[in-house]
Amino acid sequence: MFRRTFWFTAGAAAGVWATTKVNRKLKQLTPESLAAQAANKAIETGHRLKDFALDIRDGMAEREAELGEALGLQNHPDTELPVQRRFAVIENHSSNKYDKKKTQYVENTAHSYNRNEDH
């Protein structure tokens, strides 16, 4: 009698266990659950890509610093650049019609004579 009771109980427990597993799997395969899983995976992938991009940026900055040090480019970029020389073109108009127009170049003028220059 104990044998029959044991096997009956073992069979009932196996049935309950199997039914529970099947119901859980069916709930995981519903469209809502699949959409939620896909969204979670997409968010996780986005975080991994962001971390990867930040690692790449840090590596690039580190390598740029190494190259700058190796090439001696450690000067501050805020130093002033030398003033560029500007030339203004002034045409000499002579009263004699047979003289060719002569062009003079004048350095260090206060105003630019380039009309295409943005202001």
Biopython code that builds the backbone (N, CA, C, O; Angstrom):
import numpy as np
from Bio.PDB.StructureBuilder import StructureBuilder

atoms = [
    (1, "MET", "N", (0.802, -1.182, 0.000)),
    (1, "MET", "CA", (0.000, 0.000, 0.000)),
    (1, "MET", "C", (0.859, 1.266, 0.000)),
    (1, "MET", "O", (0.534, 2.258, -0.651)),
    (2, "PHE", "N", (1.965, 1.205, 0.748)),
    (2, "PHE", "CA", (2.847, 2.362, 0.773)),
    (2, "PHE", "C", (3.481, 2.622, -0.582)),
    (2, "PHE", "O", (3.727, 3.769, -0.956)),
    (3, "ARG", "N", (3.739, 1.563, -1.303)),
    (3, "ARG", "CA", (4.320, 1.707, -2.632)),
    (3, "ARG", "C", (3.378, 2.459, -3.557)),
    (3, "ARG", "O", (3.797, 3.374, -4.267)),
    (4, "ARG", "N", (2.143, 2.087, -3.551)),
    (4, "ARG", "CA", (1.163, 2.755, -4.416)),
    (4, "ARG", "C", (0.995, 4.215, -4.029)),
    (4, "ARG", "O", (0.883, 5.069, -4.908)),
    (5, "THR", "N", (0.974, 4.519, -2.761)),
    (5, "THR", "CA", (0.824, 5.889, -2.287)),
    (5, "THR", "C", (2.049, 6.721, -2.689)),
    (5, "THR", "O", (1.922, 7.870, -3.113)),
    (6, "PHE", "N", (3.226, 6.124, -2.548)),
    (6, "PHE", "CA", (4.459, 6.821, -2.919)),
    (6, "PHE", "C", (4.450, 7.170, -4.399)),
    (6, "PHE", "O", (4.734, 8.311, -4.763)),
    (7, "TRP", "N", (4.126, 6.202, -5.264)),
    (7, "TRP", "CA", (4.148, 6.450, -6.711)),
    (7, "TRP", "C", (3.025, 7.415, -7.135)),
    (7, "TRP", "O", (3.193, 8.223, -8.049)),
    (8, "PHE", "N", (1.896, 7.308, -6.457)),
    (8, "PHE", "CA", (0.818, 8.241, -6.770)),
    (8, "PHE", "C", (1.254, 9.680, -6.432)),
    (8, "PHE", "O", (1.035, 10.600, -7.220)),
    (9, "THR", "N", (1.867, 9.862, -5.263)),
    (9, "THR", "CA", (2.320, 11.178, -4.840)),
    (9, "THR", "C", (3.434, 11.675, -5.759)),
    (9, "THR", "O", (3.450, 12.848, -6.131)),
    (10, "ALA", "N", (4.365, 10.795, -6.127)),
    (10, "ALA", "CA", (5.465, 11.181, -7.026)),
    (10, "ALA", "C", (4.902, 11.586, -8.392)),
    (10, "ALA", "O", (5.368, 12.564, -8.976)),
    (11, "GLY", "N", (3.928, 10.868, -8.902)),
    (11, "GLY", "CA", (3.314, 11.206, -10.189)),
    (11, "GLY", "C", (2.568, 12.525, -10.135)),
    (11, "GLY", "O", (2.646, 13.329, -11.064)),
    (12, "ALA", "N", (1.839, 12.748, -9.040)),
    (12, "ALA", "CA", (1.106, 14.008, -8.889)),
    (12, "ALA", "C", (2.087, 15.183, -8.794)),
    (12, "ALA", "O", (1.849, 16.236, -9.385)),
    (13, "ALA", "N", (3.175, 15.009, -8.062)),
    (13, "ALA", "CA", (4.169, 16.070, -7.927)),
    (13, "ALA", "C", (4.833, 16.352, -9.276)),
    (13, "ALA", "O", (5.067, 17.511, -9.618)),
    (14, "ALA", "N", (5.135, 15.308, -10.041)),
    (14, "ALA", "CA", (5.738, 15.495, -11.363)),
    (14, "ALA", "C", (4.766, 16.206, -12.300)),
    (14, "ALA", "O", (5.184, 17.035, -13.110)),
    (15, "GLY", "N", (3.496, 15.897, -12.200)),
    (15, "GLY", "CA", (2.483, 16.557, -13.022)),
    (15, "GLY", "C", (2.360, 18.032, -12.684)),
    (15, "GLY", "O", (2.280, 18.870, -13.582)),
    (16, "VAL", "N", (2.343, 18.354, -11.404)),
    (16, "VAL", "CA", (2.256, 19.750, -10.974)),
    (16, "VAL", "C", (3.498, 20.515, -11.436)),
    (16, "VAL", "O", (3.397, 21.636, -11.936)),
    (17, "TRP", "N", (4.659, 19.903, -11.266)),
    (17, "TRP", "CA", (5.913, 20.538, -11.668)),
    (17, "TRP", "C", (5.924, 20.811, -13.182)),
    (17, "TRP", "O", (6.282, 21.904, -13.621)),
    (18, "ALA", "N", (5.529, 19.807, -13.966)),
    (18, "ALA", "CA", (5.516, 19.954, -15.421)),
    (18, "ALA", "C", (4.492, 21.005, -15.853)),
    (18, "ALA", "O", (4.772, 21.799, -16.751)),
    (19, "THR", "N", (3.334, 21.023, -15.241)),
    (19, "THR", "CA", (2.307, 21.996, -15.583)),
    (19, "THR", "C", (2.794, 23.418, -15.269)),
    (19, "THR", "O", (2.577, 24.343, -16.051)),
    (20, "THR", "N", (3.444, 23.574, -14.132)),
    (20, "THR", "CA", (3.975, 24.887, -13.748)),
    (20, "THR", "C", (5.028, 25.360, -14.762)),
    (20, "THR", "O", (5.024, 26.518, -15.179)),
    (21, "LYS", "N", (5.927, 24.448, -15.150)),
    (21, "LYS", "CA", (6.961, 24.812, -16.127)),
    (21, "LYS", "C", (6.350, 25.209, -17.470)),
    (21, "LYS", "O", (6.777, 26.192, -18.074)),
    (22, "VAL", "N", (5.374, 24.468, -17.934)),
    (22, "VAL", "CA", (4.737, 24.757, -19.217)),
    (22, "VAL", "C", (4.009, 26.093, -19.158)),
    (22, "VAL", "O", (4.088, 26.873, -20.107)),
    (23, "ASN", "N", (3.304, 26.375, -18.068)),
    (23, "ASN", "CA", (2.592, 27.649, -17.944)),
    (23, "ASN", "C", (3.561, 28.839, -17.906)),
    (23, "ASN", "O", (3.274, 29.889, -18.482)),
    (24, "ARG", "N", (4.699, 28.680, -17.237)),
    (24, "ARG", "CA", (5.695, 29.747, -17.208)),
    (24, "ARG", "C", (6.241, 30.011, -18.608)),
    (24, "ARG", "O", (6.401, 31.162, -19.015)),
    (25, "LYS", "N", (6.522, 28.939, -19.337)),
    (25, "LYS", "CA", (7.047, 29.093, -20.689)),
    (25, "LYS", "C", (6.021, 29.737, -21.605)),
    (25, "LYS", "O", (6.382, 30.558, -22.448)),
    (26, "LEU", "N", (4.752, 29.384, -21.458)),
    (26, "LEU", "CA", (3.709, 29.995, -22.275)),
    (26, "LEU", "C", (3.566, 31.484, -21.977)),
    (26, "LEU", "O", (3.325, 32.280, -22.884)),
    (27, "LYS", "N", (3.715, 31.861, -20.707)),
    (27, "LYS", "CA", (3.649, 33.276, -20.361)),
    (27, "LYS", "C", (4.842, 34.048, -20.948)),
    (27, "LYS", "O", (4.711, 35.216, -21.314)),
    (28, "GLN", "N", (6.000, 33.388, -21.034)),
    (28, "GLN", "CA", (7.165, 34.039, -21.619)),
    (28, "GLN", "C", (7.010, 34.237, -23.120)),
    (28, "GLN", "O", (7.648, 35.121, -23.690)),
    (29, "LEU", "N", (6.187, 33.443, -23.762)),
    (29, "LEU", "CA", (6.038, 33.503, -25.214)),
    (29, "LEU", "C", (4.852, 34.346, -25.677)),
    (29, "LEU", "O", (4.525, 34.347, -26.863)),
    (30, "THR", "N", (4.212, 35.055, -24.766)),
    (30, "THR", "CA", (3.127, 35.941, -25.182)),
    (30, "THR", "C", (3.741, 37.158, -25.885)),
    (30, "THR", "O", (4.894, 37.497, -25.618)),
    (31, "PRO", "N", (3.000, 37.817, -26.770)),
    (31, "PRO", "CA", (3.550, 38.982, -27.485)),
    (31, "PRO", "C", (4.015, 40.101, -26.556)),
    (31, "PRO", "O", (5.040, 40.730, -26.820)),
    (32, "GLU", "N", (3.286, 40.357, -25.482)),
    (32, "GLU", "CA", (3.665, 41.409, -24.548)),
    (32, "GLU", "C", (4.994, 41.085, -23.882)),
    (32, "GLU", "O", (5.857, 41.952, -23.743)),
    (33, "SER", "N", (5.151, 39.829, -23.471)),
    (33, "SER", "CA", (6.384, 39.414, -22.820)),
    (33, "SER", "C", (7.565, 39.459, -23.790)),
    (33, "SER", "O", (8.660, 39.875, -23.413)),
    (34, "LEU", "N", (7.348, 39.037, -25.033)),
    (34, "LEU", "CA", (8.411, 39.077, -26.034)),
    (34, "LEU", "C", (8.830, 40.525, -26.327)),
    (34, "LEU", "O", (10.016, 40.811, -26.492)),
    (35, "ALA", "N", (7.853, 41.427, -26.390)),
    (35, "ALA", "CA", (8.166, 42.835, -26.625)),
    (35, "ALA", "C", (8.971, 43.412, -25.462)),
    (35, "ALA", "O", (9.928, 44.155, -25.678)),
    (36, "ALA", "N", (8.590, 43.078, -24.242)),
    (36, "ALA", "CA", (9.317, 43.572, -23.071)),
    (36, "ALA", "C", (10.743, 43.026, -23.046)),
    (36, "ALA", "O", (11.680, 43.747, -22.702)),
    (37, "GLN", "N", (10.909, 41.755, -23.407)),
    (37, "GLN", "CA", (12.248, 41.161, -23.438)),
    (37, "GLN", "C", (13.113, 41.839, -24.507)),
    (37, "GLN", "O", (14.289, 42.119, -24.277)),
    (38, "ALA", "N", (12.523, 42.097, -25.670)),
    (38, "ALA", "CA", (13.269, 42.758, -26.742)),
    (38, "ALA", "C", (13.672, 44.171, -26.331)),
    (38, "ALA", "O", (14.788, 44.606, -26.616)),
    (39, "ALA", "N", (12.773, 44.884, -25.665)),
    (39, "ALA", "CA", (13.089, 46.233, -25.205)),
    (39, "ALA", "C", (14.215, 46.207, -24.175)),
    (39, "ALA", "O", (15.112, 47.048, -24.221)),
    (40, "ASN", "N", (14.178, 45.276, -23.272)),
    (40, "ASN", "CA", (15.233, 45.162, -22.267)),
    (40, "ASN", "C", (16.583, 44.850, -22.921)),
    (40, "ASN", "O", (17.607, 45.412, -22.533)),
    (41, "LYS", "N", (16.581, 43.965, -23.899)),
    (41, "LYS", "CA", (17.823, 43.624, -24.607)),
    (41, "LYS", "C", (18.351, 44.836, -25.376)),
    (41, "LYS", "O", (19.560, 45.066, -25.418)),
    (42, "ALA", "N", (17.451, 45.609, -25.981)),
    (42, "ALA", "CA", (17.869, 46.798, -26.722)),
    (42, "ALA", "C", (18.491, 47.833, -25.779)),
    (42, "ALA", "O", (19.507, 48.441, -26.118)),
    (43, "ILE", "N", (17.907, 48.033, -24.628)),
    (43, "ILE", "CA", (18.453, 48.975, -23.644)),
    (43, "ILE", "C", (19.820, 48.502, -23.154)),
    (43, "ILE", "O", (20.755, 49.291, -23.024)),
    (44, "GLU", "N", (19.916, 47.217, -22.888)),
    (44, "GLU", "CA", (21.189, 46.649, -22.437)),
    (44, "GLU", "C", (22.271, 46.814, -23.514)),
    (44, "GLU", "O", (23.415, 47.145, -23.204)),
    (45, "THR", "N", (21.905, 46.583, -24.764)),
    (45, "THR", "CA", (22.849, 46.742, -25.868)),
    (45, "THR", "C", (23.264, 48.201, -26.015)),
    (45, "THR", "O", (24.433, 48.487, -26.273)),
    (46, "GLY", "N", (22.322, 49.124, -25.854)),
    (46, "GLY", "CA", (22.642, 50.545, -25.910)),
    (46, "GLY", "C", (23.639, 50.950, -24.829)),
    (46, "GLY", "O", (24.558, 51.728, -25.085)),
    (47, "HIS", "N", (23.458, 50.426, -23.632)),
    (47, "HIS", "CA", (24.395, 50.736, -22.551)),
    (47, "HIS", "C", (25.784, 50.174, -22.857)),
    (47, "HIS", "O", (26.795, 50.823, -22.591)),
    (48, "ARG", "N", (25.824, 48.977, -23.412)),
    (48, "ARG", "CA", (27.125, 48.387, -23.763)),
    (48, "ARG", "C", (27.814, 49.192, -24.859)),
    (48, "ARG", "O", (29.026, 49.398, -24.805)),
    (49, "LEU", "N", (27.054, 49.649, -25.856)),
    (49, "LEU", "CA", (27.631, 50.463, -26.922)),
    (49, "LEU", "C", (28.140, 51.802, -26.390)),
    (49, "LEU", "O", (29.190, 52.286, -26.814)),
    (50, "LYS", "N", (27.394, 52.395, -25.464)),
    (50, "LYS", "CA", (27.815, 53.666, -24.870)),
    (50, "LYS", "C", (29.121, 53.467, -24.097)),
    (50, "LYS", "O", (30.040, 54.277, -24.213)),
    (51, "ASP", "N", (29.204, 52.392, -23.309)),
    (51, "ASP", "CA", (30.429, 52.111, -22.567)),
    (51, "ASP", "C", (31.599, 51.876, -23.516)),
    (51, "ASP", "O", (32.715, 52.326, -23.256)),
    (52, "PHE", "N", (31.342, 51.171, -24.615)),
    (52, "PHE", "CA", (32.380, 50.917, -25.617)),
    (52, "PHE", "C", (32.870, 52.229, -26.233)),
    (52, "PHE", "O", (34.073, 52.439, -26.387)),
    (53, "ALA", "N", (31.931, 53.107, -26.582)),
    (53, "ALA", "CA", (32.303, 54.395, -27.180)),
    (53, "ALA", "C", (33.117, 55.235, -26.193)),
    (53, "ALA", "O", (34.082, 55.888, -26.591)),
    (54, "LEU", "N", (32.743, 55.227, -24.923)),
    (54, "LEU", "CA", (33.496, 55.977, -23.918)),
    (54, "LEU", "C", (34.899, 55.404, -23.743)),
    (54, "LEU", "O", (35.857, 56.157, -23.572)),
    (55, "ASP", "N", (35.029, 54.077, -23.784)),
    (55, "ASP", "CA", (36.345, 53.455, -23.700)),
    (55, "ASP", "C", (37.202, 53.841, -24.899)),
    (55, "ASP", "O", (38.393, 54.118, -24.756)),
    (56, "ILE", "N", (36.590, 53.858, -26.083)),
    (56, "ILE", "CA", (37.321, 54.245, -27.286)),
    (56, "ILE", "C", (37.785, 55.698, -27.173)),
    (56, "ILE", "O", (38.929, 56.009, -27.503)),
    (57, "ARG", "N", (36.908, 56.586, -26.710)),
    (57, "ARG", "CA", (37.254, 58.002, -26.573)),
    (57, "ARG", "C", (38.395, 58.189, -25.578)),
    (57, "ARG", "O", (39.309, 58.978, -25.818)),
    (58, "ASP", "N", (38.343, 57.459, -24.452)),
    (58, "ASP", "CA", (39.420, 57.554, -23.469)),
    (58, "ASP", "C", (40.735, 57.064, -24.059)),
    (58, "ASP", "O", (41.784, 57.672, -23.845)),
    (59, "GLY", "N", (40.675, 55.964, -24.803)),
    (59, "GLY", "CA", (41.881, 55.439, -25.441)),
    (59, "GLY", "C", (42.449, 56.393, -26.470)),
    (59, "GLY", "O", (43.665, 56.541, -26.587)),
    (60, "MET", "N", (41.566, 57.044, -27.219)),
    (60, "MET", "CA", (42.027, 58.009, -28.217)),
    (60, "MET", "C", (42.712, 59.196, -27.540)),
    (60, "MET", "O", (43.761, 59.647, -27.999)),
    (61, "ALA", "N", (42.138, 59.697, -26.470)),
    (61, "ALA", "CA", (42.734, 60.828, -25.762)),
    (61, "ALA", "C", (44.090, 60.441, -25.172)),
    (61, "ALA", "O", (45.040, 61.223, -25.208)),
    (62, "GLU", "N", (44.164, 59.237, -24.634)),
    (62, "GLU", "CA", (45.413, 58.762, -24.061)),
    (62, "GLU", "C", (46.488, 58.628, -25.147)),
    (62, "GLU", "O", (47.629, 59.049, -24.954)),
    (63, "ARG", "N", (46.118, 58.047, -26.269)),
    (63, "ARG", "CA", (47.073, 57.873, -27.371)),
    (63, "ARG", "C", (47.489, 59.225, -27.949)),
    (63, "ARG", "O", (48.654, 59.413, -28.299)),
    (64, "GLU", "N", (46.556, 60.161, -28.051)),
    (64, "GLU", "CA", (46.879, 61.495, -28.551)),
    (64, "GLU", "C", (47.872, 62.189, -27.627)),
    (64, "GLU", "O", (48.785, 62.873, -28.089)),
    (65, "ALA", "N", (47.691, 62.009, -26.322)),
    (65, "ALA", "CA", (48.626, 62.593, -25.361)),
    (65, "ALA", "C", (50.007, 61.957, -25.508)),
    (65, "ALA", "O", (51.021, 62.652, -25.443)),
    (66, "GLU", "N", (50.051, 60.634, -25.707)),
    (66, "GLU", "CA", (51.333, 59.960, -25.900)),
    (66, "GLU", "C", (52.032, 60.461, -27.160)),
    (66, "GLU", "O", (53.235, 60.721, -27.144)),
    (67, "LEU", "N", (51.281, 60.596, -28.246)),
    (67, "LEU", "CA", (51.874, 61.084, -29.486)),
    (67, "LEU", "C", (52.331, 62.533, -29.359)),
    (67, "LEU", "O", (53.393, 62.900, -29.861)),
    (68, "GLY", "N", (51.534, 63.349, -28.692)),
    (68, "GLY", "CA", (51.917, 64.744, -28.480)),
    (68, "GLY", "C", (53.189, 64.849, -27.657)),
    (68, "GLY", "O", (54.044, 65.693, -27.925)),
    (69, "GLU", "N", (53.311, 63.994, -26.660)),
    (69, "GLU", "CA", (54.511, 63.992, -25.836)),
    (69, "GLU", "C", (55.720, 63.510, -26.645)),
    (69, "GLU", "O", (56.813, 64.063, -26.524)),
    (70, "ALA", "N", (55.520, 62.494, -27.454)),
    (70, "ALA", "CA", (56.614, 61.959, -28.263)),
    (70, "ALA", "C", (57.073, 62.954, -29.320)),
    (70, "ALA", "O", (58.257, 63.005, -29.652)),
    (71, "LEU", "N", (56.151, 63.739, -29.847)),
    (71, "LEU", "CA", (56.490, 64.698, -30.894)),
    (71, "LEU", "C", (56.823, 66.083, -30.346)),
    (71, "LEU", "O", (57.191, 66.981, -31.102)),
    (72, "GLY", "N", (56.694, 66.252, -29.045)),
    (72, "GLY", "CA", (56.998, 67.546, -28.439)),
    (72, "GLY", "C", (55.943, 68.584, -28.704)),
    (72, "GLY", "O", (56.268, 69.762, -28.851)),
    (73, "LEU", "N", (54.710, 68.195, -28.770)),
    (73, "LEU", "CA", (53.615, 69.126, -29.052)),
    (73, "LEU", "C", (52.856, 69.479, -27.783)),
    (73, "LEU", "O", (51.629, 69.574, -27.800)),
    (74, "GLN", "N", (53.565, 69.672, -26.699)),
    (74, "GLN", "CA", (52.907, 69.932, -25.424)),
    (74, "GLN", "C", (52.636, 71.407, -25.183)),
    (74, "GLN", "O", (52.222, 71.772, -24.082)),
    (75, "ASN", "N", (52.853, 72.268, -26.170)),
    (75, "ASN", "CA", (52.555, 73.697, -26.007)),
    (75, "ASN", "C", (51.067, 73.888, -25.826)),
    (75, "ASN", "O", (50.256, 73.132, -26.361)),
    (76, "HIS", "N", (50.723, 74.903, -25.069)),
    (76, "HIS", "CA", (49.316, 75.186, -24.850)),
    (76, "HIS", "C", (48.703, 75.760, -26.123)),
    (76, "HIS", "O", (49.313, 76.628, -26.748)),
    (77, "PRO", "N", (47.551, 75.318, -26.516)),
    (77, "PRO", "CA", (46.933, 75.857, -27.726)),
    (77, "PRO", "C", (46.402, 77.271, -27.545)),
    (77, "PRO", "O", (45.980, 77.901, -28.514)),
    (78, "ASP", "N", (46.417, 77.781, -26.310)),
    (78, "ASP", "CA", (45.880, 79.115, -26.058)),
    (78, "ASP", "C", (46.895, 80.215, -26.350)),
    (78, "ASP", "O", (46.554, 81.395, -26.270)),
    (79, "THR", "N", (48.133, 79.858, -26.686)),
    (79, "THR", "CA", (49.118, 80.893, -26.967)),
    (79, "THR", "C", (48.691, 81.668, -28.201)),
    (79, "THR", "O", (48.076, 81.130, -29.121)),
    (80, "GLU", "N", (49.038, 82.950, -28.189)),
    (80, "GLU", "CA", (48.602, 83.806, -29.286)),
    (80, "GLU", "C", (49.388, 83.513, -30.549)),
    (80, "GLU", "O", (50.595, 83.272, -30.501)),
    (81, "LEU", "N", (48.718, 83.534, -31.647)),
    (81, "LEU", "CA", (49.364, 83.361, -32.933)),
    (81, "LEU", "C", (49.959, 84.694, -33.365)),
    (81, "LEU", "O", (49.463, 85.750, -32.972)),
    (82, "PRO", "N", (51.008, 84.656, -34.163)),
    (82, "PRO", "CA", (51.567, 85.928, -34.642)),
    (82, "PRO", "C", (50.557, 86.633, -35.536)),
    (82, "PRO", "O", (49.742, 85.999, -36.206)),
    (83, "VAL", "N", (50.631, 87.946, -35.531)),
    (83, "VAL", "CA", (49.704, 88.745, -36.324)),
    (83, "VAL", "C", (50.020, 88.534, -37.796)),
    (83, "VAL", "O", (51.180, 88.594, -38.203)),
    (84, "GLN", "N", (49.006, 88.293, -38.576)),
    (84, "GLN", "CA", (49.208, 88.101, -40.006)),
    (84, "GLN", "C", (49.415, 89.453, -40.670)),
    (84, "GLN", "O", (48.790, 90.448, -40.302)),
    (85, "ARG", "N", (50.298, 89.468, -41.649)),
    (85, "ARG", "CA", (50.549, 90.696, -42.388)),
    (85, "ARG", "C", (49.451, 90.885, -43.407)),
    (85, "ARG", "O", (49.063, 89.954, -44.112)),
    (86, "ARG", "N", (48.961, 92.099, -43.471)),
    (86, "ARG", "CA", (47.911, 92.410, -44.435)),
    (86, "ARG", "C", (48.473, 93.385, -45.457)),
    (86, "ARG", "O", (49.220, 94.303, -45.120)),
    (87, "PHE", "N", (48.113, 93.173, -46.674)),
    (87, "PHE", "CA", (48.522, 94.059, -47.744)),
    (87, "PHE", "C", (47.284, 94.691, -48.343)),
    (87, "PHE", "O", (46.283, 94.022, -48.600)),
    (88, "ALA", "N", (47.368, 95.966, -48.555)),
    (88, "ALA", "CA", (46.282, 96.666, -49.226)),
    (88, "ALA", "C", (46.786, 97.086, -50.592)),
    (88, "ALA", "O", (47.922, 97.535, -50.740)),
    (89, "VAL", "N", (45.958, 96.941, -51.553)),
    (89, "VAL", "CA", (46.336, 97.316, -52.912)),
    (89, "VAL", "C", (45.770, 98.697, -53.191)),
    (89, "VAL", "O", (44.563, 98.919, -53.095)),
    (90, "ILE", "N", (46.659, 99.626, -53.541)),
    (90, "ILE", "CA", (46.243, 100.981, -53.889)),
    (90, "ILE", "C", (46.745, 101.238, -55.300)),
    (90, "ILE", "O", (47.938, 101.126, -55.583)),
    (91, "GLU", "N", (45.844, 101.572, -56.152)),
    (91, "GLU", "CA", (46.228, 101.817, -57.543)),
    (91, "GLU", "C", (46.556, 103.286, -57.726)),
    (91, "GLU", "O", (45.865, 104.166, -57.213)),
    (92, "ASN", "N", (47.623, 103.530, -58.466)),
    (92, "ASN", "CA", (48.013, 104.886, -58.806)),
    (92, "ASN", "C", (47.423, 105.215, -60.165)),
    (92, "ASN", "O", (47.702, 104.529, -61.149)),
    (93, "HIS", "N", (46.633, 106.231, -60.222)),
    (93, "HIS", "CA", (46.086, 106.679, -61.488)),
    (93, "HIS", "C", (46.851, 107.932, -61.909)),
    (93, "HIS", "O", (46.760, 108.981, -61.272)),
    (94, "SER", "N", (47.578, 107.800, -62.956)),
    (94, "SER", "CA", (48.303, 108.987, -63.430)),
    (94, "SER", "C", (47.447, 109.727, -64.447)),
    (94, "SER", "O", (46.518, 109.166, -65.028)),
    (95, "SER", "N", (47.772, 110.970, -64.646)),
    (95, "SER", "CA", (47.002, 111.776, -65.596)),
    (95, "SER", "C", (47.380, 111.482, -67.042)),
    (95, "SER", "O", (46.632, 111.797, -67.967)),
    (96, "ASN", "N", (48.535, 110.882, -67.225)),
    (96, "ASN", "CA", (48.990, 110.565, -68.567)),
    (96, "ASN", "C", (48.331, 109.276, -69.016)),
    (96, "ASN", "O", (48.448, 108.252, -68.343)),
    (97, "LYS", "N", (47.634, 109.314, -70.153)),
    (97, "LYS", "CA", (46.904, 108.137, -70.590)),
    (97, "LYS", "C", (47.803, 107.042, -71.124)),
    (97, "LYS", "O", (47.364, 105.902, -71.275)),
    (98, "TYR", "N", (49.074, 107.372, -71.418)),
    (98, "TYR", "CA", (49.979, 106.354, -71.957)),
    (98, "TYR", "C", (50.748, 105.631, -70.851)),
    (98, "TYR", "O", (51.359, 104.594, -71.106)),
    (99, "ASP", "N", (50.726, 106.158, -69.642)),
    (99, "ASP", "CA", (51.382, 105.469, -68.529)),
    (99, "ASP", "C", (50.510, 104.291, -68.085)),
    (99, "ASP", "O", (49.287, 104.389, -67.992)),
    (100, "LYS", "N", (51.173, 103.207, -67.823)),
    (100, "LYS", "CA", (50.418, 102.053, -67.309)),
    (100, "LYS", "C", (50.080, 102.301, -65.842)),
    (100, "LYS", "O", (50.774, 103.029, -65.132)),
    (101, "LYS", "N", (49.014, 101.684, -65.425)),
    (101, "LYS", "CA", (48.646, 101.807, -64.020)),
    (101, "LYS", "C", (49.691, 101.084, -63.183)),
    (101, "LYS", "O", (50.067, 99.951, -63.480)),
    (102, "LYS", "N", (50.143, 101.743, -62.156)),
    (102, "LYS", "CA", (51.114, 101.132, -61.265)),
    (102, "LYS", "C", (50.395, 100.760, -59.975)),
    (102, "LYS", "O", (49.544, 101.493, -59.473)),
    (103, "THR", "N", (50.764, 99.612, -59.467)),
    (103, "THR", "CA", (50.130, 99.121, -58.247)),
    (103, "THR", "C", (51.132, 99.204, -57.110)),
    (103, "THR", "O", (52.273, 98.765, -57.254)),
    (104, "GLN", "N", (50.720, 99.760, -55.991)),
    (104, "GLN", "CA", (51.553, 99.818, -54.808)),
    (104, "GLN", "C", (50.965, 98.892, -53.746)),
    (104, "GLN", "O", (49.747, 98.769, -53.615)),
    (105, "TYR", "N", (51.833, 98.256, -53.005)),
    (105, "TYR", "CA", (51.404, 97.419, -51.895)),
    (105, "TYR", "C", (51.786, 98.117, -50.603)),
    (105, "TYR", "O", (52.952, 98.443, -50.383)),
    (106, "VAL", "N", (50.816, 98.339, -49.765)),
    (106, "VAL", "CA", (51.042, 99.046, -48.522)),
    (106, "VAL", "C", (50.823, 98.058, -47.387)),
    (106, "VAL", "O", (49.804, 97.368, -47.346)),
    (107, "GLU", "N", (51.782, 97.989, -46.462)),
    (107, "GLU", "CA", (51.681, 97.035, -45.357)),
    (107, "GLU", "C", (51.015, 97.666, -44.145)),
    (107, "GLU", "O", (50.993, 98.885, -43.977)),
    (108, "ASN", "N", (50.473, 96.788, -43.306)),
    (108, "ASN", "CA", (49.940, 97.170, -42.001)),
    (108, "ASN", "C", (48.898, 98.271, -42.083)),
    (108, "ASN", "O", (49.014, 99.294, -41.409)),
    (109, "THR", "N", (47.920, 98.071, -42.876)),
    (109, "THR", "CA", (46.827, 99.033, -42.943)),
    (109, "THR", "C", (45.813, 98.715, -41.866)),
    (109, "THR", "O", (45.721, 97.580, -41.399)),
    (110, "ALA", "N", (45.070, 99.703, -41.482)),
    (110, "ALA", "CA", (44.088, 99.521, -40.421)),
    (110, "ALA", "C", (42.826, 98.851, -40.943)),
    (110, "ALA", "O", (42.123, 98.185, -40.183)),
    (111, "HIS", "N", (42.528, 99.017, -42.233)),
    (111, "HIS", "CA", (41.297, 98.487, -42.784)),
    (111, "HIS", "C", (41.614, 97.553, -43.945)),
    (111, "HIS", "O", (42.593, 97.735, -44.669)),
    (112, "SER", "N", (40.782, 96.579, -44.095)),
    (112, "SER", "CA", (40.943, 95.658, -45.212)),
    (112, "SER", "C", (40.179, 96.204, -46.413)),
    (112, "SER", "O", (39.070, 96.721, -46.276)),
    (113, "TYR", "N", (40.777, 96.082, -47.574)),
    (113, "TYR", "CA", (40.119, 96.549, -48.785)),
    (113, "TYR", "C", (39.464, 95.403, -49.537)),
    (113, "TYR", "O", (39.107, 95.555, -50.706)),
    (114, "ASN", "N", (39.303, 94.271, -48.891)),
    (114, "ASN", "CA", (38.682, 93.118, -49.500)),
    (114, "ASN", "C", (37.178, 93.213, -49.268)),
    (114, "ASN", "O", (36.716, 93.061, -48.137)),
    (115, "ARG", "N", (36.433, 93.454, -50.296)),
    (115, "ARG", "CA", (34.988, 93.616, -50.149)),
    (115, "ARG", "C", (34.269, 92.289, -49.910)),
    (115, "ARG", "O", (33.113, 92.282, -49.486)),
    (116, "ASN", "N", (34.940, 91.166, -50.175)),
    (116, "ASN", "CA", (34.312, 89.858, -49.973)),
    (116, "ASN", "C", (34.506, 89.329, -48.548)),
    (116, "ASN", "O", (34.014, 88.259, -48.191)),
    (117, "GLU", "N", (35.200, 90.073, -47.788)),
    (117, "GLU", "CA", (35.469, 89.620, -46.420)),
    (117, "GLU", "C", (34.221, 89.735, -45.566)),
    (117, "GLU", "O", (33.520, 90.745, -45.619)),
    (118, "ASP", "N", (33.942, 88.718, -44.788)),
    (118, "ASP", "CA", (32.791, 88.756, -43.889)),
    (118, "ASP", "C", (33.081, 89.676, -42.722)),
    (118, "ASP", "O", (34.198, 89.715, -42.205)),
    (119, "HIS", "N", (32.059, 90.420, -42.312)),
    (119, "HIS", "CA", (32.220, 91.352, -41.196)),
    (119, "HIS", "C", (31.353, 90.933, -40.050)),
    (119, "HIS", "O", (31.344, 91.591, -39.010)),
]
sb = StructureBuilder()
sb.init_structure("model")
sb.init_model(0)
sb.init_chain("A")
sb.init_seg("    ")
for serial, (resi, resn, name, xyz) in enumerate(atoms, 1):
    if name == "N":
        sb.init_residue(resn, " ", resi, " ")
    sb.init_atom(name, np.array(xyz, "f"), 0.0, 1.0, " ", f" {name:<3s}", serial, name[0])
structure = sb.get_structure()
